[in-house]
Amino acid sequence: MNTLTASFLKLLLLYLLCVAPLAKAADAFRLSEVPTGSLGLYAVQLVEGDVALGLDEALSQLRSGAFKPVTMAVPDFGIGSRPVWLHLSLENDTREVQPRMLLAGVTWLDRLDVYVMHADGSRHAVHTGDELPDAPGLIPGMGYVLPLQLPPGRSEVLLRVASVDPMALPLELMMPEVYASHRLQFGYFYGFFFGFMIALGAYNLLLYTGTRERSYLYYALALLSVLFCNVAYTGHGAGWLWPQSTGFQRYVILVSMVVYNAFGLLFASRFLMLAQYLPRTQRVVCWSMGLSLGGMLLALLLGSQLLAGLLAFVSMSSFTAGMFVLGLVSVWRQRPSARYFLFATFFGMLGVGLTALSVWGKIPFSLFTFHAAEIGLLIEATLLALALAHWMRQHREARYLAEQVARQDALTQLNNRRAFQEAAQPLVDTAARHDRPLSLAVMDIDHFKSINDRYGHKTGDEALVAVANMLKRMSRSSDVVARWGGEEFVLLLPETGLQQAVNHAERLRRAVSELRIPAGDGVLSMTASFGIATRSAEMVLEELIHEADMQLYQAKQTGRDRVCSTPMP
């Protein structure tokens, strides 16, 4: 047998042992007819037993028919699955070598071994996964991308996948130019996503710095933690930030999921004021955060990636459902901004839930379900920012109303003594600085105690309200009118000399005497006395009030229902 014949027989034997038997395992599809999307339904699979298989053992199992058809477009094996082998047959129906890009797996797979065998007997192997430094072929946001050069004829692709974390294996075969377009689109998407989340998180940190409102802080930390989680599970971390830290990569995704849940619950607790309105729910939230963080710490101490993975996905599923339930309860309790919160968390729950369940293997894995978390988080972050703005506006309005109530007399709605002093002092200071006229009047309803004794306190209150309304009606917008206490009222009159103040007090005195208050079967009438003081050089507000009060005393002593003032200059 000559050398040429021997070489031919060796090639023929190699083909019969490797390639020809593989052709029986799964129908090959032509490169000119490669369908779009994942090719899982064109593959066959084998789940390893207790003993790890090498390539030769896997080929033997394939030849014996042990591989079974894949029933999902994207093979998905959940958390803690045994290693899996998958096989694809490709037929280059042209006469030229065809370049293709094979996209295989999600970015967090521990180990991915790809073997490519051609009809001429040549083989090519690539070993990657995030347990290897620099993870060859890892493209952040897409998965593992392997360039193939497929000669004419049939080529076989055999993949071995091993991962403790959720093991999903999307498989796509693309022309190089199509792959380049997809990679550019993913780059634009993640550029927008990261930029938006960073900007929103930084903005809320700045708001916290300025306001010291912890809702802004917790919201910013929740945004930044979910951003870090996304950086980790999309492969940007392993590809760019910690390519050599394989031990860190093993746990960073799982830990960041739990940390995000904790910050999200802190924000929800503060935003919905659970401690104030739902204290039992607040305790449940605190216990759930503590258990999640404690469980993850235990998993790290034990070095159990499987336990960490189960805790992370149970925590994430519980968190997304829990946030929505908190929103429902708060809407039912009619808490401020709860509807915004509920609407926002619905999209976050839907997106994160779809992604978590798809990579966990509970629902079909697809490009949409895989990226649903990012889409949902973008919508949720936007709506929660609006909810937080609405919440803060409501709080400002509530504080303003509380301040107004603290400054108003509850019965007459006039300024109380504190509010009068705060409003009057700047006017007195301005009059002194520019040497402008300013007067002050103190008014007292005559014999008011006898009104209460004869007609009752309800009628007395009605009389006070009627006088207060008359004072508001007959005063200028620049005047400061207040109930000083009991049946006494005080009026500060800027730009008003002594005679003008006396004239105004006389008008008010007559107006009081003309008031008629229904009282039992009759009608109540009353009179009032006034004391007037005008500002002199260096006179402070307290001295002005004291002087007017002295004049009021004089009016009472000389018969009531009159106006007394300091002597005319």
C-alpha positions in Angstrom: 0.0 0.0 0.0 1.6 3.3 -1.1 1.7 6.4 1.0 -1.1 8.2 -0.8 -3.5 5.2 -0.3 -2.6 5.0 3.4 -3.3 8.7 4.0 -6.6 8.4 2.2 -7.7 5.4 4.3 -6.7 7.2 7.5 -8.8 10.2 6.6 -11.7 7.9 5.6 -11.5 6.1 9.0 -11.4 9.4 10.9 -14.4 10.6 9.0 -16.3 7.3 9.7 -15.4 7.4 13.4 -16.2 11.1 14.0 -18.1 13.0 11.4 -20.2 10.4 9.6 -21.8 9.1 12.9 -22.4 12.6 14.0 -24.5 13.3 11.0 -27.1 10.8 12.2 -27.5 12.6 15.5 -29.1 15.7 14.2 -30.1 17.0 10.8 -27.7 19.6 9.5 -29.0 22.9 8.2 -27.4 24.8 5.4 -25.6 28.0 6.0 -27.6 29.7 3.3 -30.8 28.9 5.2 -29.7 29.5 8.8 -32.8 30.8 10.7 -32.6 33.9 12.8 -32.7 33.7 16.5 -31.6 30.9 18.7 -30.8 27.5 17.1 -31.7 25.4 20.1 -34.4 23.4 18.3 -31.8 22.3 15.8 -29.6 20.8 18.4 -29.5 17.7 20.5 -28.4 17.5 24.1 -27.0 15.2 26.8 -26.9 15.9 30.5 -23.8 14.4 32.2 -24.1 11.9 34.9 -21.9 11.7 38.0 -18.8 11.2 35.8 -17.5 14.1 33.7 -17.2 13.3 30.0 -14.3 14.2 27.8 -14.7 15.0 24.1 -14.1 11.4 23.0 -16.7 10.0 25.5 -19.2 12.6 24.4 -18.7 11.6 20.8 -19.2 8.0 21.7 -22.5 8.9 23.5 -23.5 10.9 20.4 -22.9 7.9 18.1 -24.8 5.6 20.4 -27.9 7.9 20.2 -27.8 9.0 23.8 -28.2 12.7 22.9 -31.9 13.8 22.9 -33.5 16.6 20.8 -33.7 20.0 22.5 -37.3 21.1 23.1 -36.6 24.8 23.6 -35.3 27.4 21.2 -33.0 28.5 24.0 -31.9 25.6 26.1 -32.3 26.6 29.8 -31.3 24.3 32.6 -31.8 26.5 35.7 -29.7 26.7 38.9 -27.3 24.0 39.9 -27.7 21.9 36.8 -25.2 19.2 35.9 -23.0 20.0 32.9 -24.7 19.7 29.5 -23.4 18.8 26.0 -25.1 20.2 22.9 -24.5 19.3 19.3 -25.2 21.2 16.1 -24.6 20.1 12.5 -23.8 22.8 9.9 -23.7 22.3 6.1 -21.7 24.8 4.0 -23.4 24.3 0.7 -21.0 26.6 -1.2 -17.5 26.0 -2.6 -15.8 28.6 -0.4 -14.9 28.9 3.2 -17.7 30.8 5.0 -16.9 33.0 8.0 -19.5 33.0 10.7 -19.9 34.2 14.3 -21.2 31.8 16.9 -22.9 33.4 19.8 -23.2 30.9 22.7 -24.4 31.2 26.3 -25.0 34.0 28.7 -22.2 36.0 30.2 -22.0 34.4 33.6 -21.5 30.8 32.6 -18.7 29.2 34.7 -17.3 27.1 31.8 -18.0 26.8 28.1 -16.0 24.4 25.9 -16.6 24.6 22.2 -15.3 21.9 19.8 -15.6 22.4 16.0 -15.0 19.5 13.7 -14.8 19.7 9.9 -15.3 17.1 7.2 -11.6 17.1 6.4 -10.9 15.8 9.9 -9.6 19.1 11.3 -10.7 20.3 14.7 -10.8 23.5 16.6 -11.4 24.0 20.3 -12.1 27.1 22.4 -12.3 27.0 26.2 -13.9 29.9 28.0 -16.2 31.0 30.8 -16.0 33.4 33.7 -14.0 31.0 35.8 -11.1 31.6 33.4 -9.1 34.9 33.5 -10.0 37.2 30.7 -12.8 34.8 29.6 -11.9 34.4 25.9 -14.6 35.5 23.5 -16.7 37.3 26.2 -18.6 40.2 24.7 -20.4 42.2 27.4 -24.1 42.3 27.0 -24.2 39.6 24.3 -22.5 36.4 25.6 -19.6 34.4 24.3 -18.8 35.0 20.6 -16.5 32.7 18.7 -15.4 33.3 15.1 -15.8 30.2 12.8 -14.2 29.5 9.4 -16.5 26.8 7.9 -15.1 25.0 4.8 -17.3 23.4 2.2 -19.2 20.4 3.4 -20.4 19.5 6.8 -19.1 20.8 10.1 -20.0 19.7 13.6 -20.2 21.9 16.7 -20.1 20.3 20.1 -20.5 22.4 23.2 -20.0 21.5 26.9 -21.6 23.9 29.4 -21.0 23.9 33.1 -22.3 26.5 35.6 -23.7 26.5 39.1 -25.6 29.8 38.4 -28.6 29.7 36.1 -27.5 27.9 32.9 -29.1 29.3 29.8 -27.5 28.7 26.4 -28.8 30.9 23.5 -27.2 29.8 20.3 -27.0 32.0 17.2 -25.0 31.9 14.0 -24.5 35.2 12.3 -22.7 36.7 9.3 -19.8 38.9 10.5 -21.5 42.1 9.3 -24.8 41.2 11.0 -22.9 40.5 14.2 -21.1 43.9 14.0 -24.5 45.6 13.6 -25.9 43.8 16.6 -22.9 44.6 18.7 -23.2 48.2 17.8 -26.9 48.3 18.8 -26.2 46.6 22.1 -23.5 49.2 22.7 -25.9 52.1 22.1 -28.5 50.5 24.4 -26.1 49.9 27.3 -24.6 53.3 26.8 -28.0 54.9 27.2 -28.9 52.6 30.1 -25.8 53.1 32.1 -25.7 56.9 31.4 -29.4 57.3 32.5 -29.0 55.3 35.7 -25.7 57.0 36.7 -27.2 60.4 36.0 -30.4 59.7 38.0 -28.4 58.2 40.9 -26.0 61.1 41.0 -28.9 63.6 40.8 -30.6 62.0 43.8 -27.4 62.0 45.8 -27.1 65.7 45.2 -30.7 66.2 46.3 -29.9 64.2 49.4 -26.8 66.4 50.0 -29.0 69.5 49.8 -32.1 68.4 51.6 -30.9 65.6 53.9 -34.0 63.7 53.0 -33.1 60.0 53.3 -35.6 59.0 50.6 -33.3 60.5 48.1 -30.3 58.7 49.6 -32.0 55.3 49.6 -33.3 55.8 46.1 -29.9 56.8 44.8 -28.3 53.7 46.5 -30.9 51.4 45.0 -30.3 52.8 41.5 -26.5 52.5 41.8 -26.7 49.0 43.3 -29.0 47.7 40.5 -26.7 49.4 38.0 -23.7 47.6 39.6 -25.7 44.3 39.5 -26.4 44.9 35.8 -22.7 45.6 35.1 -21.9 42.3 36.8 -24.4 40.0 35.1 -24.1 41.5 31.6 -20.4 40.7 31.6 -19.2 44.3 31.6 -17.5 43.7 34.9 -15.7 40.5 34.0 -14.8 42.0 30.6 -13.6 45.4 31.6 -13.4 45.9 35.4 -12.2 42.7 37.0 -11.1 40.3 34.2 -8.6 38.5 36.4 -10.7 38.2 39.5 -12.5 35.0 38.8 -13.3 34.3 42.5 -14.9 37.7 42.8 -16.9 37.2 39.6 -18.3 33.9 41.0 -20.3 35.7 43.7 -20.5 39.4 42.7 -23.8 39.0 40.7 -25.5 37.1 43.5 -24.4 39.4 46.2 -25.3 42.6 44.3 -28.8 41.2 43.7 -29.4 40.9 47.4 -27.8 44.3 48.2 -30.1 45.9 45.5 -33.1 44.3 47.2 -32.1 45.7 50.6 -31.7 49.3 49.3 -34.9 49.0 47.4 -36.8 48.0 50.5 -35.2 50.8 52.5 -36.4 53.3 49.9 -39.9 51.7 49.9 -40.1 51.8 53.7 -39.1 55.5 53.8 -41.2 56.6 50.8 -44.3 54.8 52.0 -43.7 55.8 55.7 -44.2 52.2 56.8 -42.8 52.8 60.3 -45.4 55.4 60.9 -48.5 53.9 59.2 -47.7 50.2 58.8 -45.4 49.3 61.7 -46.0 45.5 61.4 -45.2 45.6 57.7 -42.1 47.6 58.5 -41.0 44.8 60.9 -41.6 42.2 58.2 -39.5 44.2 55.8 -36.7 44.5 58.3 -36.7 40.8 59.0 -36.7 39.9 55.3 -33.7 42.2 54.7 -31.9 40.8 57.6 -32.5 37.2 56.6 -31.5 37.8 52.9 -28.2 39.6 53.9 -27.5 37.1 56.7 -28.2 34.1 54.4 -25.9 35.5 51.7 -23.1 36.1 54.3 -23.5 32.5 55.4 -23.3 31.3 51.8 -20.1 33.3 51.4 -18.6 31.9 54.6 -19.4 28.3 53.5 -18.1 29.0 50.0 -21.4 27.6 48.5 -22.1 29.2 45.1 -25.3 27.1 44.8 -26.7 28.3 48.1 -25.8 31.9 47.2 -27.5 31.5 43.8 -30.7 30.1 45.3 -30.8 32.8 48.0 -30.3 35.5 45.4 -33.0 34.4 43.1 -35.5 33.7 45.9 -34.7 37.1 47.3 -35.1 38.8 43.9 -38.4 37.1 43.3 -39.7 37.9 46.7 -38.5 41.5 46.5 -40.2 42.2 43.2 -43.5 40.7 44.4 -43.1 42.4 47.8 -42.6 45.8 46.3 -45.8 45.5 44.3 -47.7 44.3 47.4 -46.4 47.2 49.4 -47.7 49.5 46.7 -51.1 47.8 46.8 -51.4 48.1 50.5 -50.4 51.7 50.5 -52.9 52.6 47.8 -55.6 50.8 49.9 -54.5 52.9 52.9 -54.6 56.0 50.7 -51.0 56.9 51.4 -49.5 60.0 49.5 -47.9 59.1 46.1 -48.7 55.4 46.6 -50.3 55.2 43.2 -47.1 56.5 41.5 -45.2 53.9 43.5 -47.5 51.1 42.6 -47.5 52.0 38.9 -43.6 52.2 38.9 -43.0 49.0 40.8 -45.4 47.1 38.5 -43.0 47.7 35.6 -40.0 46.9 37.7 -41.6 43.7 39.0 -42.7 42.7 35.5 -39.2 43.3 34.0 -37.1 41.8 36.8 -39.5 39.0 37.3 -39.4 38.0 33.6 -35.6 38.1 33.5 -35.2 36.2 36.8 -37.7 33.5 35.9 -36.2 33.1 32.4 -32.6 32.7 33.5 -33.8 30.4 36.3 -35.4 28.2 33.7 -39.0 28.7 34.9 -40.2 30.4 31.7 -38.8 30.3 28.1 -35.6 32.3 27.7 -35.6 34.8 24.9 -33.9 38.1 24.0 -36.9 40.0 25.3 -37.2 38.1 28.6 -33.4 38.4 29.2 -33.4 42.2 28.7 -36.9 42.7 30.3 -35.2 43.7 33.6 -33.3 46.6 32.0 -36.4 47.8 30.2 -38.5 47.5 33.3 -35.9 49.2 35.5 -35.7 52.1 33.1 -39.4 52.6 33.3 -39.5 52.1 37.0 -36.6 54.5 37.7 -38.3 57.2 35.7 -41.7 56.7 37.3 -40.2 56.5 40.8 -38.3 59.7 40.2 -41.6 61.4 39.3 -43.2 59.7 42.4 -40.4 61.0 44.6 -40.8 64.5 43.2 -44.6 64.3 43.8 -44.0 62.9 47.3 -41.6 65.8 48.2 -44.0 68.3 46.8 -46.8 66.9 49.0 -44.5 67.0 52.1 -43.5 70.6 51.4 -47.2 71.6 51.1 -48.0 69.7 54.3 -45.1 71.5 56.1 -46.3 74.8 54.7 -49.8 74.1 55.9 -48.5 73.0 59.3 -46.5 76.2 59.6 -49.5 78.2 58.6 -51.6 76.5 61.2 -48.9 77.2 63.8 -49.0 80.8 62.8 -52.8 81.2 62.8 -55.4 81.6 65.5 -57.5 78.5 65.2 -60.8 80.3 65.8 -60.5 83.5 63.9 -57.9 82.5 61.3 -56.0 85.7 62.0 -52.3 85.8 62.8 -51.5 84.6 66.3 -49.1 86.4 68.6 -46.0 84.6 67.3 -46.9 85.3 63.6 -47.7 88.9 64.4 -44.3 89.5 66.0 -42.5 87.8 63.1 -44.4 89.9 60.5 -44.3 93.2 62.5 -40.7 93.3 63.5 -39.3 93.8 59.9 -41.9 96.6 59.3 -40.8 98.4 62.6 -37.2 98.0 61.6 -37.8 99.5 58.2 -39.8 102.4 59.6 -37.0 103.2 62.0 -34.3 102.9 59.4 -36.0 105.2 56.9 -37.8 107.4 59.6 -41.3 106.6 58.3 -44.5 106.9 60.2 -45.9 103.7 61.8 -48.7 103.2 64.4 -50.2 100.3 66.4 -53.7 99.8 67.7 -54.8 97.4 70.4 -58.6 96.7 70.5 -60.6 95.0 73.2 -64.3 93.9 73.1 -66.1 95.6 76.0 -67.7 93.4 78.7 -66.8 90.2 76.8 -67.0 88.0 79.9 -70.6 89.0 80.4 -71.4 87.9 76.8 -70.0 84.4 77.5 -71.8 84.3 80.8 -75.2 85.4 79.4 -75.2 83.8 75.9 -72.6 81.0 76.2 -69.2 80.4 74.8 -70.6 79.4 71.4 -72.1 82.8 70.9 -68.9 84.4 72.3 -66.9 82.5 69.7 -69.3 83.7 66.9 -68.8 87.3 68.1 -65.0 86.9 68.0 -65.2 85.5 64.4 -67.5 88.3 63.3 -65.1 91.0 64.7 -62.1 89.2 63.1 -63.8 89.1 59.7 -64.7 92.8 60.0 -61.0 93.7 60.8 -59.8 91.7 57.8 -62.3 93.3 55.6 -61.5 96.9 56.7 -57.7 96.6 56.9 -55.2 97.3 54.1 -53.1 94.5 52.6 -50.0 96.1 54.2 -51.6 96.1 57.7 -50.7 93.2 60.1 -53.8 92.1 62.1 -53.7 89.5 64.8 -55.7 88.1 67.7 -53.6 89.0 70.7 -55.4 86.8 73.2 -58.9 86.3 74.5 -61.0 89.2 73.2 -58.0 91.4 72.3 -56.8 92.2 68.8 -53.8 94.1 67.6 -53.2 96.0 64.3 -49.9 97.3 63.0 -50.4 100.2 60.6 -47.3 100.9 58.4 -47.0 104.4 56.8 -49.7 105.6 59.2 -49.4 108.7 61.4 -51.2 109.2 64.7 -54.2 111.1 63.3 -54.7 108.6 60.5 -54.5 105.7 63.0 -57.1 107.4 65.3 -59.5 108.0 62.3 -59.1 104.3 61.3 -59.8 103.1 64.8 -62.9 105.3 65.0 -64.2 103.6 61.8 -63.5 100.2 63.3 -65.2 101.2 66.6 -68.4 102.2 64.7 -68.2 99.0 62.6 -68.1 96.9 65.8 -71.1 98.7 67.3 -73.0 97.9 64.1 -72.4 94.2 64.2 -75.4 92.0 65.1 -74.9 88.4 66.3 -77.9 86.0 66.6 -78.1 85.0 70.3 -81.0 82.7 71.4 -84.2 84.5 70.7 -82.6 87.9 70.4 -79.6 89.7 68.8 -76.3 90.5 70.4 -74.6 93.9 69.9 -71.4 95.0 71.4 -68.8 97.8 71.6 -65.0 97.9 71.6 -62.3 100.1 73.1 -59.1 101.1 71.3 -55.6 102.2 72.4 -53.4 103.9 69.8 -49.6 104.5 69.8 -47.4 105.9 67.1 -43.7 105.2 66.7 -41.2 107.7 68.1 -37.5 107.8 67.6 -35.7 104.6 68.8 -39.0 102.9 69.9 -38.9 99.2 69.5 -41.9 96.9 68.9 -42.4 95.9 72.5 -42.4 99.5 73.6 -44.9 100.4 70.9 -47.2 97.5 72.1 -46.8 98.6 75.7 -47.7 102.2 74.9 -50.9 101.2 72.9 -51.9 98.9 75.8 -51.6 101.8 78.2 -53.9 103.8 76.0 -56.4 100.9 75.9 -56.4 100.9 79.7 -57.1 104.6 79.6 -60.1 104.0 77.2 -61.5 101.3 79.6 -61.1 103.6 82.6 -62.9 106.5 81.0 -66.0 104.7 80.0 -65.2 102.2 77.2 -66.5 102.3 73.5 -63.9 104.9 72.7 -60.4 105.5 71.2 -57.5 106.8 73.3 -54.1 107.7 71.9 -50.8 109.2 72.8 -50.9 113.0 72.8 -50.8 114.6 69.4 -47.2 116.0 68.6 
